[in-house]
Amino acid sequence: MQYIKGLDAFDGRNQTAVTLGKFDGLHRGHQKLLNRIMKYAQKEDCDSVVCAFDMDRDCLMTNEERRAFLEDKVDYLIEIPFTREMMEMEAEKFIDEILHKKLHASHIVVGTDFNFGHEKRGNHQMLEKYAAKYGYTVDVVEKAYYKDREISSTYIRELLLDGNVPLANELLGGYPYEITSVVEHGQQLGRTLGFPTMNLAPQEKKILPKYGVYACRVLVDGVWYGGVGNAGVKPTVAQEKRRLFEVYVYGYEGDAYGKTATVQILEFERPETKFHSVEELKDRVMKDMRYGEEYLKNHPFDER
């Protein structure tokens, strides 16, 4: 896959199958769009292209995570900043100059609520109106649903903020919600109490799930380990109230400081709590560790 920042840097010459959107989380609804352009690329002599517009502040997936997810799936990922020029471009001009002349679109795949152009005047009906003129086809893909609720990034955010991680992970398409960051030095209280932990600060745009304790698995040094961690601000001991995911990793004995680690969040145990003393905190953490061990015993995973 070729990763491109901004449309100006795209210089492909082949015909393309294009899908456009924010693609935050790349959930099951997004995957319907991806599968369609991938099928076109497999059957025809064209490249699959994902055009991803800037995401909101509170996102499910960072740009780096989205890039990694798409790496072996599509030919191009183009990230498109919402510049003033882009915001004020008339919809038909976007079709002509971007989709037709720049991207050489032979197939355009969008969702039913896709909008584009100045004041969002463009939609799938406009794409269909100009299809013959510019020589492309339009696939309008219906939403994916869980029971009677549309699967959307907004819905998945709600689930995470409610602590319903298993359902959020299911709607993401079976991959766990995760946080990747460099392991930081903390107050080393966990080491003092006998259970050293790793501190990971999520990127500014990345949301944390409901503050509390979770069973999880952790990738460090190329190996997956089981873990139990706390999402939140460590109210018992921390003064600055900075967002962190602090995780105890079962069986890890190395020095992880300065290394990049990934935490995949699996199941909520309890909300974050401010304890009256460090001893009370220690007693609760011991119970959390037993909870994590039991969960991982019942939900084994491949450590490779």
VENMO-V433198 format. One record per run of one state. SS is the DSSP state (a for helix, b for strand, c for the rest). FROM is the first residue (numbers start at 0). TO is the last residue. If there is no record, write none. Layout:
ss:SS from:FROM to:TO
ss:SS from:FROM to:TO
//
This chain:
ss:c from:0 to:0
ss:b from:1 to:4
ss:c from:5 to:5
ss:a from:6 to:8
ss:c from:9 to:14
ss:b from:15 to:20
ss:c from:21 to:26
ss:a from:27 to:42
ss:c from:43 to:45
ss:b from:46 to:52
ss:c from:53 to:57
ss:b from:58 to:58
ss:c from:59 to:61
ss:a from:62 to:69
ss:c from:70 to:74
ss:b from:75 to:79
ss:c from:80 to:82
ss:a from:83 to:87
ss:c from:88 to:89
ss:a from:90 to:101
ss:c from:102 to:103
ss:b from:104 to:110
ss:c from:111 to:114
ss:b from:115 to:115
ss:c from:116 to:116
ss:a from:117 to:119
ss:c from:120 to:120
ss:b from:121 to:121
ss:c from:122 to:122
ss:a from:123 to:128
ss:c from:129 to:129
ss:a from:130 to:133
ss:c from:134 to:135
ss:b from:136 to:140
ss:c from:141 to:143
ss:b from:144 to:145
ss:c from:146 to:147
ss:b from:148 to:149
ss:c from:150 to:151
ss:a from:152 to:160
ss:c from:161 to:163
ss:a from:164 to:170
ss:c from:171 to:175
ss:b from:176 to:183
ss:c from:184 to:187
ss:a from:188 to:192
ss:c from:193 to:196
ss:b from:197 to:199
ss:c from:200 to:204
ss:b from:205 to:205
ss:c from:206 to:210
ss:b from:211 to:219
ss:c from:220 to:221
ss:b from:222 to:231
ss:c from:232 to:242
ss:b from:243 to:248
ss:c from:249 to:258
ss:b from:259 to:270
ss:c from:271 to:276
ss:a from:277 to:297
ss:c from:298 to:303
//
